[in-house]
Every structure is written in C-alpha cells, then in structure tokens.
Amino acid sequence: VAALNATHDPARRSWVESANDQRGDFPVQNLPLGVFRRRSEPASSARAGVAIGDQVLDLAACLDAGLLAGTPAEMPARLAVTGGTLNALMAAGNRASSALRAGISELMREGGEAAARARAEAARILVPMSEAELGLPAAINAFTDFLTSIHHTERGGRMTRPDSPVPQNFRHLPIAYNSRASTVVPSGHAIRRPNGQRRRPEGEVVFGPCDHLDFELELGLFIGPGNAMGEPIALRAAPEHIFGYCLVNDWSARDIQRWESHPLGPFLAKSAATSISPWIVTAEAMAPFRTAAFARPAGDPAPLPYLTDPTDQDEGGMDLGLDAFILTAHMRERGEAPARLTATNFRHMYWTFAQMLTHHASNGCALRPGDLIASGTTSGPTDEARACLSELNLDLSTRSRRPVALPNGESRLWLEDGDEVIFRARAERRGFVPIGFGECRGRVDPAPAWPV
Ligand code: MN
C-alpha cells in the first residue's frame, strides 16, 4: 500500500493557479494520468498527460524540454509516452509510477529549482483542458465487472428473491462476470440504446430497442504489472498490481438482462457500452483516503484465509464519495443544472479491490497491464446511496416500481433517449487536500433501426 510522502503534503501549492482552488478536482496532490490530444490535432497524436487545475501537462513536451532529464522520473515518463497508451507505464509497477509522480510534483509545485524551469516552459508544456480531447487511457484487453455492494445485492434480491435476498455465495467470494473490453469508451462518447431480445410480462418474446435502460455507478481499477498464467497473486501483494482508479458507468439493459441471464449470467445486457472517466487517479494519490475494510456484521462468515490479510483489513477500503446526476434533454434545452440521483461512498463495499484481484487470479487466471476491473454498483445503506435506477425506482413496500421524481417535475422509470448520465467522485479527509476524479458522462442516443 502506497505510503504518504511529500507529494501528499497539504502545504504544497502549484504555480498553476487554478490548481490551488480546493473546490477543484486536480490540485498538485492529485496528478491523475490520462491520454489526450489537442482538438486541432489528429487522433494519432494522442499522448500521455497529467491533469493539473484547468490544464493538461504534456509529458512528451516535458521530456522534449529536458525538464525530467537525469531524474528518476525520466524513465517512467518515457514509458508513459510510449505507444499512445499508459500500458507500458502500468506494466512497470508502482515504483515507476511513484517516481513519475514525485518528478511531476516537483515540476508543478510552487517553489524549487525544477518548478522554476518548468514555469519558464509553461506555454510549451501546458494545454488548456478546454482545448483537450481525452481518450481511453489504456489499451483495455479485458474487463471484469464485480458485484461487491451487499446493499445493491440485497435491494435487488428483495424484489426477485424475497426469502433469501443475498445469494449464499455473496459473503464468501467477490462475485463477478467477464464483460466486454471492446465497447469501453471514454467520457463524452454517446451511447446508442441497445436492441435486444426480452420476454414481455404476458409471455411474448420480442426483439427491439431496450425499454429498461439503466446506469450503474461503479469504481474501476486499472491493473499494473499483473501475473503470469498459473501464478496467483497473494492478498498482501495485491496492492502492487493496482495502478489506479477511474469512474465506470456499466450501462445495463435490465429487460434484456432479466431474460438472458439464466443460467449463465449477463451477456448482451451489459456489453453494448461501458463508459469510463478518462483520468486515472493513481493508488498513491488515494493513499490519504484509505480506510478500514467493510465491517462485517456479527454472524457473517469470515473470509477464507486466501482472502484475509491484516493490512487489507486495516486499510484496504477507500473513503471516496461517489455521485450520479441526470441531465435530461428538457433540462439541457433550458440550461438547467443536472439533477443528483445518487450520493454514495466506496467505503460501503463488502469486498476490497485487493480481495477482488486476489480472487480473480486465485485459479491462475492472468491479469495483464491495462485490464479493467470494476467494483459493481456502489450502493450504500441509505436511500440516497442507491446507485442505479433499478434500486431508485424500487418500492419495496409493494414490491413494484414507480418513476423517480426529478426536481424540474419530470420523472424517470428508466433512461430515455437524450438523457445524459454524469458521475463525479471526490475524496476528502481532514488534514489533506481533497482530490476529485473529473467526470464520467454519456448521453443516450436512439437505438439503431432494425433490420440494419
Ligand atoms: Mn455492473
């Protein structure tokens, strides 16, 4: 687990003035990594950058200007700018990304000789965020989606399995399915409503546009070095394979899911699209916000030994606020602000990310640099912490669904065409500078006409 160091120092400020506004997401204590280009540049010029205030620090330009020459950050910076993705840096492990973070912090902080040289090159190394197009930060070869909120699982289960809402295996293992990497898209990419097969309540089986489109507010993790096939990862070693985190919207077609999922699990209901926020907040940036793993209620089974580690129990959780908003077409036309649907926190997750990784690799499955792991819907115990519409629209007293009222008088049972779903995340702790994740947003476009 990453230790606290000078890069977390709350007294550290940046010469990029916008980074010192503590309401912002990207102070000098954050330094998330992404892949960007100027809008005016061709797609082939996508390269590694770091968010700082309202600017993007261009790592290739920093190298060209010699700002990292001869420092421990030079080699990892060269890996970061290799191939238009962050995969090579992820493969190099957390010591490399930590050296890069230390070097960038020296360049971006207020005071010091390195910062003075960087400031003299500001016009060359900074790109305004407003002129930047953010892409996928990694070539994502595999995407696994977990189910680790007991609150999400229990609410859904009370509708479908009222006698035993939480499946028997949930408290023994982090449940997951292998999802689809090919349709992971960065924030801002529009989502086409999927067509699919489902069974109407009266029994007719039909094909056409999904009627029950939902979002799932999740946290994603990018794998660092990973493991060779056949070589599991011990729980105490799992943090060495956690590069960093992003927001994930696991768009879900609930009507398709309900019909297709038995007995083998979700398939087309989940694979039409997955949106992620483009900035990866590193595990080291999140170090001040680590917290104890979920406290299991008395009577719950203890995890098996391969999923038990004292350090993971003490600090394997994260105190990270997660919010979901909706911006309907009507709100957009009237210039209204998005309406908040969800306010939850990652500390409510029953399993830690380290437990998910160790369980994932426990059978010898290989995890590779740039693989994406998502936590599952991050619902908490309270009503405001329901992190998808299929929980928000649930009336458990009558075991029926009713539309969610929005503040402008509209309501939503499920997502409609033109709706935009926006996620944000923010970590705050007394004595530290708060950091944010930026946005994960996606608008729902109409389904493609069929036959195609
Ligand atoms: Mn999911």
Residues whose N, C-alpha, C, O or C-beta is under 5 A from the ligand:
A	BS01	MN	D145 F146 E216 D250 G376 T377
